[in-house]
Amino acid sequence: MNPITDYIESGILELYVMDATTPEETQEVEQMASAHPEIRKEIDAIRQSIEAYALAHAVEPPSTLKPLVLATIDYMERMKNGEPVSSPPELTPTSKVEDYATWYTRDDMQLAPDAEDIYVKIIGYTPSVTTAIVWLKGIAEEEIHHDEHERFLILEGSCDITVDGEVNSLKPGDFFAIPLHKNHMVKVTSKEPCKVILQRLAA
C-alpha cells in the first residue's frame, strides 16, 4: 500500500479545497502538501476541476436582477434618511396615469443620465406589494412568475409584451396584467425609453 496514494484517495483533499476541513485537518493537509509535491499537484487538479464544473453550470442572472437590487438599496437608503412611507394605489384596469403623479413628477424619480437598459425606482413596498417606476430601453428577456402577479401601467413610450407567443402592443395609459405561470417578455417599440408603473403582488 502506498500511504501517499491512500491519503489522496481518502477524500480529505476535496474537503480541504471546499474549506470543509477542521483546523487540525487543514494544518495536516498543508503539511502533507508541503512535503509531497504529488499531494500539492492533486489539490491544484481538484481546484481546477471544481472551477471548470462551476463555469460549465453557471447560470446567467436575469437582466432585471441588478437594477432591482440597486433599486432596493436606494429605497432602503431613502427610508433611512427620513423619506415617509407611501402607499401607491393598486394597479387595476381602471388605473390612470395621473393616479401616480405624486411619485413620477418628483425630482428624484427621473431617469438617471447614466442609466443602463433597465432603471428602477421603488415608490412603495409592503411584504405583499412592491410598486416601482421602471424605465426600459430595449428588451426584458423572458421570465415566468409562479408566486406573484405582475401588472403594468404605461406612462411614456410604447412596448410589446409577449405572453406565450401572443403580442400585446401597449401605449401610454394602457394597463396590462401578466397571468401566473406564463412565459412573457417586454420589448420597447418607441424611440424613447418605455416608462411604466410596475406592481408585483404576492399570489
N, C-alpha and C positions, 0 to 999 in steps of 0.2 A: 504493500500500500504506500502511496506517495502522500505524505502529510500536506504538502502544498496543494496538490490536486484535490484532496479531501476538503481542505479549507475553502478553496474556490467553489466547490460544488455544494457547500453546506447551506448556501443562501444568505450568509451573513453580508456578503459584498453588496447584494441587491438592496438589503435593508439599509446598509450604510449609505449607498447612493441616494436612497429615498429619505434619508435623515430619520430613520426609524430605529436606530440602534441606541442602546443605553450609553451614558458617558463612558462606562468601562469598556463596552464593546467597541465604541468609536476609537478609543485610545488603542485598543488591541489591534483593530484593523489598520490604523495609521502606522503602528509599529511594524506590523507584518508587511505592509506595502513599502515601507522604507527599507526593510531588509530583503525583500524579494521582488525583483523587477516584474516577474510574471503576475504577481498579485496587482501591482500598480497598473500593468497593461490591461488586466481583466476589468479593473474598476473603470478605466477610461473607455473600454469597449461597452460596458454596461451603460455608462452615461450617454454615449453616442447612440446606443440602441433606443434608450428611453426618449432622447431628444428627437430621433427620427420618427418614432411612433407618434409622439405628440404633434409633430409637424404634419404627418400624414393624416391625422384625425382631427386637425384643428378645424373649428367652425368659425366662419366669418360672422362677426356680430352684425345685426341689422343696422342699417344706416340711421335709424331713428334712435338707437341706444345712446350714443354720445350726446346729441342735443337734449334728450330728455334728462340725462344725468346732470348736465350743466344747468338746465332749467330748474331742476330740483335744488341744486346747490344755491343758485341765485335766489330762489323763493325762500329758502331757509335763512339766508343772509338778510333778506328784506324783512322777514318776520322778526329776526333777532334785533334788527335795527329799529324796530318800532312800527313797522307798517301794520295798520289794523287788518285783522282777518276780514275778508269779504266773501260774500256768497252769491256768485253769479247765478242767474236763473237757469233751471234745467232746460236743455235744448229739446224742443218739440217741433212738429211740423208747422206750428203757428208762430214759431220764434221769428223775430225781426232783427235786422242788423242793428237798429237803434237800441235794442234791449241791452246791448253790450257796450254802448258808447262810453259809459263810465270808465271802462277799462281801456278800450282801444284808442281813446283820444288822449290818454296820459302821455306825458313827455317821455317817461321811462318805458313805455310799451311800444316802441318803434323798432323797426328792423335795424340791427346793428350794421354799420358800414362794412365791417369785416366778416359778416355772417357767411357761413358755409351754405350748402344746398338746402339744409333744413335748420330753421331757427325757431326756438320755442320760448315763450314767456308764460309761466303758470300764473293764473289770476285767481284761482280758488282751489282749495284742497280740503277734503274730508276723507276718512278711511274708505268711503264708498263712492265718492265722486271726485274726479280731477278735471278741472276746466283750464284750458290754455288758449293763448293766441299762437297760431303756428303760421310761419311763412315757408312755403315750399317753392324752390326754383326749378326743379326738374322732375325727378321720379322718386316716389317712396315705394320700394320693392314689395313684392307680395308678402302677405302675412295672414295669419288666422288667429282669431280671438276665441278662446273657449270659455273664458271666465269673466269677460267684461264686454259691455255694449259700447260701441264707438259711434259717435254722432258728429256730424259736421254742419256748420253754417258758413257759407261762403261770404266773406266780407269784400274782397277785392280780387281781381283777376278771374281766371277760369281754370277748370281742370276736368279730367275724365277720371271717374272712379269705376274701375272694372271689378265686378264681383262674379266669380265663377264664369268668366268669359263674357259677361254682359256689360256693355259700356254704358255708363250714366254720365252725360255731359252736364256740368254744373256751372252756373254763373252767379254773380253777386245776388244775395238774398235767398239762394236755394238752400234747402235743408236736405240732408241725406243721412240715413242710419244704416250701419253695416250689420247684417244678420250674423248671429253667432255661428261659428264653425264653417264660415265661408271664406275661401281664398279671395283676397282683394288687394288691389294696388291703386296708387294715385299717380296720375301723370298731368303735369301742368300744360295747359294749351294756350296760355296767354304770354305775351312778351314780358310782362311784369310778374313778379312772384305771386303765387296764389296765397292770399291771406285768409285764414279761416279761424273760426272758433271751433276748437276740438274739445269734445267732452267724452270722458271714459267713465262708465258707471259699472259697478260690480254687478255681475249677473246673479 
